[in-house]
Amino acid sequence: MKSKAIFYHAGCPVCVAAEKQIALSLDPARYDVEVVHLGTDRARLAEAEKAGVKSVPALVTDGAVYHINFGADLAALR
Amino acid sequence: MKSKAIFYHAGCPVCVAAEKQIALSLDPARYDVEVVHLGTDRARLAEAEKAGVKSVPALVTDGAVYHINFGADLAALR
């Protein structure tokens, strides 16, 4: 069964680079990757925050959060 | 042709979690992943530093560095 992986970003250059390299490089046989743009989809800010996301870009999978480099603080997107 | 991806870590819990989740989740059809433990393999510190690694865990691929969460500063491993 595939795991769900959600990649949260905000469209910044740091986010886009990380998305291309990390999120889209995960093994498609094992991961269903969803990409969420928190800058345009603010309705999902609460969900990201609840998952433990502090800044973007971040990857959430199997209940763990991985902050990849630093693009923007989550608070800056509210 | 496969890309090379090097995952640098230092054996800390943050590193090990990121290794399992990120480094080992990359698509094996596209990436040859090498895992380097800088705590035991200090000879590779200079190489990591040259690639732009500031802290571990970090993933270097296609000339770009992705710092994933924060385990230890590279300076602490010297």
Backbone of each chain as nested JSON, in Angstrom:
{
  "chains": [
    {"id": "A", "residues": [
      {"number": 1, "name": "MET", "atoms": {"N": [0.845, -1.203, 0.0], "CA": [0.0, 0.0, 0.0], "C": [0.88, 1.252, 0.0]}},
      {"number": 2, "name": "LYS", "atoms": {"N": [0.483, 2.225, -0.773], "CA": [1.28, 3.443, -0.851], "C": [1.071, 4.346, 0.353]}},
      {"number": 3, "name": "SER", "atoms": {"N": [2.119, 5.075, 0.692], "CA": [2.005, 6.072, 1.756], "C": [1.662, 7.4, 1.111]}},
      {"number": 4, "name": "LYS", "atoms": {"N": [0.999, 8.22, 1.896], "CA": [0.675, 9.563, 1.418], "C": [1.804, 10.502, 1.852]}},
      {"number": 5, "name": "ALA", "atoms": {"N": [2.237, 11.351, 0.955], "CA": [3.249, 12.357, 1.292], "C": [2.709, 13.697, 0.817]}},
      {"number": 6, "name": "ILE", "atoms": {"N": [2.65, 14.666, 1.722], "CA": [2.162, 15.988, 1.334], "C": [3.314, 16.978, 1.379]}},
      {"number": 7, "name": "PHE", "atoms": {"N": [3.533, 17.66, 0.278], "CA": [4.592, 18.661, 0.197], "C": [3.932, 20.037, 0.247]}},
      {"number": 8, "name": "TYR", "atoms": {"N": [4.175, 20.773, 1.329], "CA": [3.61, 22.114, 1.492], "C": [4.624, 23.148, 1.025]}},
      {"number": 9, "name": "HIS", "atoms": {"N": [4.184, 24.104, 0.257], "CA": [5.096, 25.158, -0.182], "C": [4.327, 26.467, -0.336]}},
      {"number": 10, "name": "ALA", "atoms": {"N": [5.041, 27.517, -0.746], "CA": [4.38, 28.809, -0.908], "C": [4.843, 29.515, -2.172]}},
      {"number": 11, "name": "GLY", "atoms": {"N": [5.348, 28.718, -3.104], "CA": [5.71, 29.289, -4.396], "C": [7.029, 30.031, -4.466]}},
      {"number": 12, "name": "CYS", "atoms": {"N": [7.743, 30.129, -3.341], "CA": [9.022, 30.848, -3.351], "C": [10.077, 30.011, -4.085]}},
      {"number": 13, "name": "PRO", "atoms": {"N": [11.157, 30.64, -4.516], "CA": [12.194, 29.901, -5.247], "C": [12.754, 28.71, -4.471]}},
      {"number": 14, "name": "VAL", "atoms": {"N": [12.943, 28.884, -3.164], "CA": [13.455, 27.783, -2.339], "C": [12.482, 26.608, -2.371]}},
      {"number": 15, "name": "CYS", "atoms": {"N": [11.18, 26.954, -2.302], "CA": [10.139, 25.911, -2.319], "C": [10.123, 25.166, -3.64]}},
      {"number": 16, "name": "VAL", "atoms": {"N": [10.182, 25.908, -4.726], "CA": [10.083, 25.298, -6.054], "C": [11.262, 24.371, -6.319]}},
      {"number": 17, "name": "ALA", "atoms": {"N": [12.453, 24.804, -5.907], "CA": [13.642, 23.967, -6.087], "C": [13.506, 22.681, -5.286]}},
      {"number": 18, "name": "ALA", "atoms": {"N": [13.037, 22.792, -4.054], "CA": [12.892, 21.615, -3.199], "C": [11.789, 20.693, -3.713]}},
      {"number": 19, "name": "GLU", "atoms": {"N": [10.749, 21.303, -4.255], "CA": [9.658, 20.491, -4.784], "C": [10.152, 19.632, -5.936]}},
      {"number": 20, "name": "LYS", "atoms": {"N": [10.86, 20.289, -6.859], "CA": [11.351, 19.538, -8.021], "C": [12.29, 18.436, -7.588]}},
      {"number": 21, "name": "GLN", "atoms": {"N": [13.163, 18.765, -6.642], "CA": [14.19, 17.801, -6.308], "C": [13.746, 16.729, -5.333]}},
      {"number": 22, "name": "ILE", "atoms": {"N": [13.036, 17.121, -4.313], "CA": [12.694, 16.139, -3.282], "C": [11.319, 15.504, -3.514]}},
      {"number": 23, "name": "ALA", "atoms": {"N": [10.286, 16.339, -3.519], "CA": [8.934, 15.801, -3.597], "C": [8.721, 14.968, -4.857]}},
      {"number": 24, "name": "LEU", "atoms": {"N": [9.229, 15.467, -5.974], "CA": [9.001, 14.749, -7.226], "C": [10.015, 13.637, -7.472]}},
      {"number": 25, "name": "SER", "atoms": {"N": [10.923, 13.44, -6.5], "CA": [11.918, 12.378, -6.649], "C": [11.6, 11.159, -5.808]}},
      {"number": 26, "name": "LEU", "atoms": {"N": [10.512, 11.26, -5.044], "CA": [10.14, 10.112, -4.219], "C": [9.688, 8.975, -5.138]}},
      {"number": 27, "name": "ASP", "atoms": {"N": [9.882, 7.773, -4.645], "CA": [9.534, 6.586, -5.419], "C": [8.021, 6.525, -5.648]}},
      {"number": 28, "name": "PRO", "atoms": {"N": [7.583, 6.648, -6.909], "CA": [6.139, 6.63, -7.188], "C": [5.485, 5.29, -6.87]}},
      {"number": 29, "name": "ALA", "atoms": {"N": [6.285, 4.242, -6.722], "CA": [5.718, 2.939, -6.377], "C": [5.339, 2.892, -4.9]}},
      {"number": 30, "name": "ARG", "atoms": {"N": [5.95, 3.801, -4.114], "CA": [5.693, 3.769, -2.669], "C": [4.964, 4.987, -2.134]}},
      {"number": 31, "name": "TYR", "atoms": {"N": [4.962, 6.086, -2.905], "CA": [4.365, 7.32, -2.392], "C": [3.386, 7.984, -3.347]}},
      {"number": 32, "name": "ASP", "atoms": {"N": [2.261, 8.395, -2.78], "CA": [1.336, 9.256, -3.488], "C": [1.655, 10.651, -2.989]}},
      {"number": 33, "name": "VAL", "atoms": {"N": [2.203, 11.483, -3.844], "CA": [2.624, 12.812, -3.423], "C": [1.582, 13.863, -3.801]}},
      {"number": 34, "name": "GLU", "atoms": {"N": [1.172, 14.633, -2.806], "CA": [0.267, 15.743, -3.055], "C": [1.033, 17.037, -2.79]}},
      {"number": 35, "name": "VAL", "atoms": {"N": [0.919, 18.0, -3.686], "CA": [1.611, 19.267, -3.516], "C": [0.58, 20.334, -3.17]}},
      {"number": 36, "name": "VAL", "atoms": {"N": [0.774, 21.011, -2.037], "CA": [-0.173, 22.02, -1.577], "C": [0.507, 23.388, -1.519]}},
      {"number": 37, "name": "HIS", "atoms": {"N": [-0.031, 24.343, -2.223], "CA": [0.501, 25.71, -2.243], "C": [-0.253, 26.517, -1.177]}},
      {"number": 38, "name": "LEU", "atoms": {"N": [0.397, 26.724, -0.039], "CA": [-0.284, 27.397, 1.078], "C": [-0.496, 28.888, 0.832]}},
      {"number": 39, "name": "GLY", "atoms": {"N": [0.211, 29.433, -0.13], "CA": [0.023, 30.85, -0.443], "C": [-1.312, 31.082, -1.138]}},
      {"number": 40, "name": "THR", "atoms": {"N": [-1.727, 30.118, -1.94], "CA": [-2.989, 30.27, -2.657], "C": [-4.101, 29.442, -2.019]}},
      {"number": 41, "name": "ASP", "atoms": {"N": [-3.733, 28.42, -1.255], "CA": [-4.729, 27.544, -0.637], "C": [-4.664, 27.688, 0.884]}},
      {"number": 42, "name": "ARG", "atoms": {"N": [-5.041, 28.866, 1.343], "CA": [-4.925, 29.18, 2.767], "C": [-5.832, 28.332, 3.66]}},
      {"number": 43, "name": "ALA", "atoms": {"N": [-6.846, 27.724, 3.067], "CA": [-7.756, 26.878, 3.835], "C": [-7.012, 25.695, 4.449]}},
      {"number": 44, "name": "ARG", "atoms": {"N": [-5.838, 25.388, 3.915], "CA": [-5.11, 24.226, 4.417], "C": [-4.0, 24.58, 5.399]}},
      {"number": 45, "name": "LEU", "atoms": {"N": [-3.911, 25.871, 5.752], "CA": [-2.903, 26.309, 6.727], "C": [-3.061, 25.6, 8.07]}},
      {"number": 46, "name": "ALA", "atoms": {"N": [-4.31, 25.491, 8.528], "CA": [-4.562, 24.879, 9.837], "C": [-4.132, 23.419, 9.852]}},
      {"number": 47, "name": "GLU", "atoms": {"N": [-4.426, 22.738, 8.77], "CA": [-4.055, 21.32, 8.64], "C": [-2.528, 21.161, 8.677]}},
      {"number": 48, "name": "ALA", "atoms": {"N": [-1.828, 22.053, 7.972], "CA": [-0.366, 21.994, 7.938], "C": [0.207, 22.249, 9.33]}},
      {"number": 49, "name": "GLU", "atoms": {"N": [-0.355, 23.252, 9.99], "CA": [0.088, 23.619, 11.328], "C": [-0.123, 22.467, 12.31]}},
      {"number": 50, "name": "LYS", "atoms": {"N": [-1.27, 21.823, 12.19], "CA": [-1.601, 20.692, 13.059], "C": [-0.615, 19.538, 12.844]}},
      {"number": 51, "name": "ALA", "atoms": {"N": [-0.152, 19.389, 11.611], "CA": [0.793, 18.315, 11.295], "C": [2.196, 18.629, 11.805]}},
      {"number": 52, "name": "GLY", "atoms": {"N": [2.389, 19.897, 12.273], "CA": [3.688, 20.262, 12.824], "C": [4.546, 21.111, 11.91]}},
      {"number": 53, "name": "VAL", "atoms": {"N": [3.971, 21.554, 10.802], "CA": [4.74, 22.38, 9.864], "C": [4.97, 23.767, 10.462]}},
      {"number": 54, "name": "LYS", "atoms": {"N": [6.231, 24.189, 10.502], "CA": [6.598, 25.499, 11.05], "C": [6.973, 26.467, 9.935]}},
      {"number": 55, "name": "SER", "atoms": {"N": [7.544, 25.931, 8.868], "CA": [7.966, 26.757, 7.737], "C": [7.834, 25.933, 6.456]}},
      {"number": 56, "name": "VAL", "atoms": {"N": [7.853, 26.628, 5.343], "CA": [7.826, 25.929, 4.06], "C": [9.165, 26.169, 3.352]}},
      {"number": 57, "name": "PRO", "atoms": {"N": [9.588, 25.27, 2.486], "CA": [8.929, 24.024, 2.12], "C": [9.054, 22.931, 3.191]}},
      {"number": 58, "name": "ALA", "atoms": {"N": [8.038, 22.075, 3.265], "CA": [8.055, 20.977, 4.226], "C": [7.354, 19.771, 3.619]}},
      {"number": 59, "name": "LEU", "atoms": {"N": [7.823, 18.617, 4.018], "CA": [7.228, 17.372, 3.546], "C": [6.677, 16.632, 4.758]}},
      {"number": 60, "name": "VAL", "atoms": {"N": [5.401, 16.244, 4.677], "CA": [4.777, 15.5, 5.776], "C": [4.434, 14.114, 5.258]}},
      {"number": 61, "name": "THR", "atoms": {"N": [4.953, 13.103, 5.949], "CA": [4.614, 11.745, 5.548], "C": [4.715, 10.818, 6.75]}},
      {"number": 62, "name": "ASP", "atoms": {"N": [3.797, 9.878, 6.811], "CA": [3.745, 8.93, 7.928], "C": [3.815, 9.635, 9.279]}},
      {"number": 63, "name": "GLY", "atoms": {"N": [3.145, 10.782, 9.375], "CA": [3.054, 11.476, 10.653], "C": [4.286, 12.281, 11.04]}},
      {"number": 64, "name": "ALA", "atoms": {"N": [5.297, 12.324, 10.199], "CA": [6.509, 13.084, 10.524], "C": [6.657, 14.275, 9.579]}},
      {"number": 65, "name": "VAL", "atoms": {"N": [7.253, 15.343, 10.105], "CA": [7.455, 16.552, 9.307], "C": [8.934, 16.713, 8.996]}},
      {"number": 66, "name": "TYR", "atoms": {"N": [9.248, 17.013, 7.746], "CA": [10.624, 17.29, 7.35], "C": [10.674, 18.678, 6.75]}},
      {"number": 67, "name": "HIS", "atoms": {"N": [11.313, 19.589, 7.471], "CA": [11.481, 20.949, 6.964], "C": [12.716, 20.935, 6.079]}},
      {"number": 68, "name": "ILE", "atoms": {"N": [12.55, 21.306, 4.83], "CA": [13.645, 21.24, 3.864], "C": [14.109, 22.651, 3.522]}},
      {"number": 69, "name": "ASN", "atoms": {"N": [15.334, 22.973, 3.953], "CA": [15.839, 24.351, 3.805], "C": [14.83, 25.31, 4.416]}},
      {"number": 70, "name": "PHE", "atoms": {"N": [14.837, 26.565, 4.014], "CA": [13.897, 27.501, 4.595], "C": [13.438, 28.503, 3.551]}},
      {"number": 71, "name": "GLY", "atoms": {"N": [12.137, 28.549, 3.324], "CA": [11.592, 29.507, 2.368], "C": [10.846, 30.616, 3.083]}},
      {"number": 72, "name": "ALA", "atoms": {"N": [9.844, 30.231, 3.876], "CA": [9.035, 31.211, 4.599], "C": [8.451, 30.586, 5.844]}},
      {"number": 73, "name": "ASP", "atoms": {"N": [8.273, 31.417, 6.846], "CA": [7.651, 30.985, 8.079], "C": [6.151, 30.812, 7.823]}},
      {"number": 74, "name": "LEU", "atoms": {"N": [5.541, 29.825, 8.472], "CA": [4.112, 29.607, 8.265], "C": [3.308, 30.84, 8.664]}},
      {"number": 75, "name": "ALA", "atoms": {"N": [3.771, 31.506, 9.72], "CA": [3.064, 32.702, 10.206], "C": [2.986, 33.8, 9.143]}},
      {"number": 76, "name": "ALA", "atoms": {"N": [3.975, 33.838, 8.256], "CA": [4.004, 34.87, 7.216], "C": [2.944, 34.64, 6.138]}},
      {"number": 77, "name": "LEU", "atoms": {"N": [2.326, 33.473, 6.164], "CA": [1.343, 33.146, 5.124], "C": [-0.092, 33.404, 5.539]}},
      {"number": 78, "name": "ARG", "atoms": {"N": [-0.296, 33.791, 6.792], "CA": [-1.656, 34.009, 7.294], "C": [-2.227, 35.322, 6.781]}}
    ]},
    {"id": "B", "residues": [
      {"number": 1, "name": "MET", "atoms": {"N": [19.801, 8.041, -17.496], "CA": [20.949, 7.914, -16.596], "C": [20.549, 8.344, -15.183]}},
      {"number": 2, "name": "LYS", "atoms": {"N": [21.034, 7.588, -14.233], "CA": [20.674, 7.919, -12.848], "C": [21.481, 9.089, -12.32]}},
      {"number": 3, "name": "SER", "atoms": {"N": [20.858, 9.848, -11.422], "CA": [21.566, 10.924, -10.742], "C": [22.131, 10.364, -9.45]}},
      {"number": 4, "name": "LYS", "atoms": {"N": [23.192, 11.003, -9.014], "CA": [23.787, 10.609, -7.751], "C": [23.181, 11.487, -6.657]}},
      {"number": 5, "name": "ALA", "atoms": {"N": [22.817, 10.899, -5.561], "CA": [22.316, 11.668, -4.417], "C": [23.099, 11.216, -3.2]}},
      {"number": 6, "name": "ILE", "atoms": {"N": [23.715, 12.171, -2.497], "CA": [24.481, 11.819, -1.298], "C": [23.767, 12.349, -0.07]}},
      {"number": 7, "name": "PHE", "atoms": {"N": [23.486, 11.475, 0.86], "CA": [22.833, 11.864, 2.102], "C": [23.891, 11.87, 3.197]}},
      {"number": 8, "name": "TYR", "atoms": {"N": [24.187, 13.06, 3.73], "CA": [25.175, 13.2, 4.801], "C": [24.467, 13.216, 6.139]}},
      {"number": 9, "name": "HIS", "atoms": {"N": [24.967, 12.471, 7.08], "CA": [24.362, 12.484, 8.411], "C": [25.432, 12.249, 9.468]}},
      {"number": 10, "name": "ALA", "atoms": {"N": [25.013, 12.226, 10.723], "CA": [25.987, 12.026, 11.793], "C": [25.457, 11.072, 12.852]}},
      {"number": 11, "name": "GLY", "atoms": {"N": [24.491, 10.274, 12.453], "CA": [23.998, 9.246, 13.364], "C": [23.032, 9.694, 14.435]}},
      {"number": 12, "name": "CYS", "atoms": {"N": [22.716, 10.999, 14.472], "CA": [21.782, 11.484, 15.491], "C": [20.362, 11.034, 15.148]}},
      {"number": 13, "name": "PRO", "atoms": {"N": [19.462, 11.042, 16.133], "CA": [18.087, 10.583, 15.874], "C": [17.404, 11.351, 14.733]}},
      {"number": 14, "name": "VAL", "atoms": {"N": [17.645, 12.664, 14.664], "CA": [17.037, 13.464, 13.594], "C": [17.531, 12.972, 12.232]}},
      {"number": 15, "name": "CYS", "atoms": {"N": [18.852, 12.673, 12.198], "CA": [19.44, 12.189, 10.941], "C": [18.867, 10.85, 10.516]}},
      {"number": 16, "name": "VAL", "atoms": {"N": [18.765, 9.947, 11.477], "CA": [18.317, 8.598, 11.164], "C": [16.872, 8.608, 10.668]}},
      {"number": 17, "name": "ALA", "atoms": {"N": [16.033, 9.427, 11.299], "CA": [14.643, 9.534, 10.869], "C": [14.563, 10.08, 9.448]}},
      {"number": 18, "name": "ALA", "atoms": {"N": [15.35, 11.109, 9.177], "CA": [15.328, 11.712, 7.837], "C": [15.896, 10.759, 6.797]}},
      {"number": 19, "name": "GLU", "atoms": {"N": [16.885, 10.005, 7.196], "CA": [17.477, 9.047, 6.258], "C": [16.452, 8.021, 5.834]}},
      {"number": 20, "name": "LYS", "atoms": {"N": [15.772, 7.449, 6.852], "CA": [14.769, 6.429, 6.543], "C": [13.679, 6.994, 5.662]}},
      {"number": 21, "name": "GLN", "atoms": {"N": [13.242, 8.197, 6.006], "CA": [12.093, 8.725, 5.301], "C": [12.412, 9.367, 3.956]}},
      {"number": 22, "name": "ILE", "atoms": {"N": [13.46, 10.141, 3.911], "CA": [13.717, 10.881, 2.672], "C": [14.711, 10.147, 1.766]}},
      {"number": 23, "name": "ALA", "atoms": {"N": [15.908, 9.913, 2.266], "CA": [16.938, 9.327, 1.407], "C": [16.525, 7.976, 0.843]}},
      {"number": 24, "name": "LEU", "atoms": {"N": [15.928, 7.152, 1.694], "CA": [15.563, 5.817, 1.233], "C": [14.225, 5.778, 0.509]}},
      {"number": 25, "name": "SER", "atoms": {"N": [13.593, 6.946, 0.354], "CA": [12.31, 6.994, -0.344], "C": [12.44, 7.54, -1.753]}},
      {"number": 26, "name": "LEU", "atoms": {"N": [13.657, 7.917, -2.115], "CA": [13.856, 8.43, -3.472], "C": [13.66, 7.287, -4.467]}},
      {"number": 27, "name": "ASP", "atoms": {"N": [13.22, 7.656, -5.65], "CA": [12.949, 6.672, -6.693], "C": [14.241, 5.964, -7.106]}},
      {"number": 28, "name": "PRO", "atoms": {"N": [14.346, 4.655, -6.834], "CA": [15.574, 3.919, -7.176], "C": [15.832, 3.851, -8.68]}},
      {"number": 29, "name": "ALA", "atoms": {"N": [14.801, 4.127, -9.475], "CA": [14.989, 4.113, -10.926], "C": [15.716, 5.37, -11.388]}},
      {"number": 30, "name": "ARG", "atoms": {"N": [15.67, 6.416, -10.556], "CA": [16.278, 7.684, -10.953], "C": [17.477, 8.096, -10.121]}},
      {"number": 31, "name": "TYR", "atoms": {"N": [17.619, 7.515, -8.916], "CA": [18.701, 7.952, -8.032], "C": [19.547, 6.816, -7.467]}},
      {"number": 32, "name": "ASP", "atoms": {"N": [20.845, 7.046, -7.503], "CA": [21.78, 6.187, -6.793], "C": [22.067, 6.92, -5.509]}},
      {"number": 33, "name": "VAL", "atoms": {"N": [21.606, 6.406, -4.396], "CA": [21.761, 7.099, -3.125], "C": [22.948, 6.551, -2.338]}},
      {"number": 34, "name": "GLU", "atoms": {"N": [23.827, 7.448, -1.938], "CA": [24.946, 7.066, -1.09], "C": [24.737, 7.711, 0.275]}},
      {"number": 35, "name": "VAL", "atoms": {"N": [24.91, 6.956, 1.333], "CA": [24.734, 7.502, 2.672], "C": [26.109, 7.637, 3.32]}},
      {"number": 36, "name": "VAL", "atoms": {"N": [26.453, 8.846, 3.762], "CA": [27.764, 9.101, 4.359], "C": [27.599, 9.545, 5.809]}},
      {"number": 37, "name": "HIS", "atoms": {"N": [28.207, 8.814, 6.719], "CA": [28.157, 9.146, 8.143], "C": [29.388, 10.003, 8.459]}},
      {"number": 38, "name": "LEU", "atoms": {"N": [29.17, 11.308, 8.582], "CA": [30.3, 12.232, 8.797], "C": [30.91, 12.118, 10.183]}},
      {"number": 39, "name": "GLY", "atoms": {"N": [30.164, 11.509, 11.104], "CA": [30.704, 11.331, 12.448], "C": [31.808, 10.29, 12.455]}},
      {"number": 40, "name": "THR", "atoms": {"N": [31.666, 9.263, 11.619], "CA": [32.678, 8.206, 11.573], "C": [33.597, 8.345, 10.366]}},
      {"number": 41, "name": "ASP", "atoms": {"N": [33.124, 9.062, 9.345], "CA": [33.92, 9.215, 8.125], "C": [34.32, 10.678, 7.949]}},
      {"number": 42, "name": "ARG", "atoms": {"N": [35.165, 11.133, 8.852], "CA": [35.552, 12.549, 8.874], "C": [36.342, 12.982, 7.64]}},
      {"number": 43, "name": "ALA", "atoms": {"N": [36.899, 12.027, 6.927], "CA": [37.662, 12.349, 5.724], "C": [36.772, 13.01, 4.68]}},
      {"number": 44, "name": "ARG", "atoms": {"N": [35.473, 12.862, 4.816], "CA": [34.563, 13.422, 3.818], "C": [33.942, 14.742, 4.236]}},
      {"number": 45, "name": "LEU", "atoms": {"N": [34.354, 15.263, 5.395], "CA": [33.838, 16.553, 5.86], "C": [34.124, 17.672, 4.861]}},
      {"number": 46, "name": "ALA", "atoms": {"N": [35.346, 17.695, 4.318], "CA": [35.731, 18.768, 3.403], "C": [34.873, 18.741, 2.139]}},
      {"number": 47, "name": "GLU", "atoms": {"N": [34.635, 17.544, 1.651], "CA": [33.805, 17.364, 0.458], "C": [32.376, 17.871, 0.71]}},
      {"number": 48, "name": "ALA", "atoms": {"N": [31.843, 17.528, 1.876], "CA": [30.48, 17.964, 2.218], "C": [30.414, 19.489, 2.31]}},
      {"number": 49, "name": "GLU", "atoms": {"N": [31.427, 20.042, 2.949], "CA": [31.499, 21.488, 3.132], "C": [31.585, 22.196, 1.783]}},
      {"number": 50, "name": "LYS", "atoms": {"N": [32.386, 21.652, 0.9], "CA": [32.564, 22.213, -0.434], "C": [31.246, 22.18, -1.208]}},
      {"number": 51, "name": "ALA", "atoms": {"N": [30.445, 21.161, -0.972], "CA": [29.152, 21.038, -1.658], "C": [28.121, 22.012, -1.102]}},
      {"number": 52, "name": "GLY", "atoms": {"N": [28.469, 22.653, 0.037], "CA": [27.547, 23.63, 0.612], "C": [26.805, 23.15, 1.838]}},
      {"number": 53, "name": "VAL", "atoms": {"N": [27.162, 21.988, 2.346], "CA": [26.485, 21.458, 3.527], "C": [26.876, 22.267, 4.761]}},
      {"number": 54, "name": "LYS", "atoms": {"N": [25.879, 22.761, 5.493], "CA": [26.113, 23.551, 6.7], "C": [25.788, 22.748, 7.956]}},
      {"number": 55, "name": "SER", "atoms": {"N": [24.817, 21.864, 7.822], "CA": [24.4, 21.044, 8.962], "C": [23.904, 19.708, 8.425]}},
      {"number": 56, "name": "VAL", "atoms": {"N": [23.815, 18.746, 9.317], "CA": [23.275, 17.443, 8.932], "C": [21.948, 17.234, 9.665]}},
      {"number": 57, "name": "PRO", "atoms": {"N": [21.032, 16.442, 9.133], "CA": [21.136, 15.734, 7.859], "C": [20.965, 16.654, 6.653]}},
      {"number": 58, "name": "ALA", "atoms": {"N": [21.634, 16.29, 5.564], "CA": [21.514, 17.054, 4.325], "C": [21.613, 16.118, 3.134]}},
      {"number": 59, "name": "LEU", "atoms": {"N": [20.905, 16.496, 2.098], "CA": [20.924, 15.702, 0.874], "C": [21.522, 16.562, -0.229]}},
      {"number": 60, "name": "VAL", "atoms": {"N": [22.531, 16.046, -0.921], "CA": [23.147, 16.774, -2.023], "C": [22.872, 16.004, -3.304]}},
      {"number": 61, "name": "THR", "atoms": {"N": [22.266, 16.683, -4.264], "CA": [22.017, 16.034, -5.545], "C": [21.956, 17.066, -6.651]}},
      {"number": 62, "name": "ASP", "atoms": {"N": [22.501, 16.716, -7.805], "CA": [22.543, 17.633, -8.949], "C": [23.076, 19.008, -8.551]}},
      {"number": 63, "name": "GLY", "atoms": {"N": [24.083, 19.026, -7.68], "CA": [24.714, 20.288, -7.311], "C": [23.961, 21.145, -6.318]}},
      {"number": 64, "name": "ALA", "atoms": {"N": [22.821, 20.679, -5.833], "CA": [22.056, 21.471, -4.87], "C": [22.047, 20.788, -3.505]}},
      {"number": 65, "name": "VAL", "atoms": {"N": [21.993, 21.61, -2.455], "CA": [21.992, 21.077, -1.096], "C": [20.62, 21.276, -0.465]}},
      {"number": 66, "name": "TYR", "atoms": {"N": [20.101, 20.248, 0.153], "CA": [18.832, 20.352, 0.875], "C": [19.083, 19.977, 2.322]}},
      {"number": 67, "name": "HIS", "atoms": {"N": [18.966, 20.962, 3.198], "CA": [19.118, 20.707, 4.628], "C": [17.756, 20.272, 5.133]}},
      {"number": 68, "name": "ILE", "atoms": {"N": [17.691, 19.1, 5.715], "CA": [16.418, 18.536, 6.153], "C": [16.363, 18.544, 7.671]}},
      {"number": 69, "name": "ASN", "atoms": {"N": [15.472, 19.372, 8.22], "CA": [15.416, 19.569, 9.671], "C": [16.817, 19.937, 10.166]}},
      {"number": 70, "name": "PHE", "atoms": {"N": [17.082, 19.724, 11.428], "CA": [18.403, 20.09, 11.941], "C": [18.859, 19.082, 12.986]}},
      {"number": 71, "name": "GLY", "atoms": {"N": [20.0, 18.464, 12.727], "CA": [20.541, 17.503, 13.679], "C": [21.766, 18.074, 14.36]}},
      {"number": 72, "name": "ALA", "atoms": {"N": [22.749, 18.458, 13.563], "CA": [23.985, 19.008, 14.11], "C": [24.66, 19.915, 13.096]}},
      {"number": 73, "name": "ASP", "atoms": {"N": [25.355, 20.901, 13.607], "CA": [26.118, 21.802, 12.764], "C": [27.365, 21.056, 12.271]}},
      {"number": 74, "name": "LEU", "atoms": {"N": [27.764, 21.349, 11.04], "CA": [28.932, 20.665, 10.499], "C": [30.174, 20.946, 11.353]}},
      {"number": 75, "name": "ALA", "atoms": {"N": [30.252, 22.154, 11.88], "CA": [31.395, 22.543, 12.707], "C": [31.537, 21.655, 13.943]}},
      {"number": 76, "name": "ALA", "atoms": {"N": [30.42, 21.141, 14.435], "CA": [30.444, 20.308, 15.634], "C": [31.043, 18.932, 15.369]}},
      {"number": 77, "name": "LEU", "atoms": {"N": [31.233, 18.609, 14.099], "CA": [31.736, 17.271, 13.764], "C": [33.241, 17.231, 13.528]}},
      {"number": 78, "name": "ARG", "atoms": {"N": [33.853, 18.406, 13.566], "CA": [35.298, 18.455, 13.304], "C": [36.093, 17.983, 14.504]}}
    ]}
  ]
}
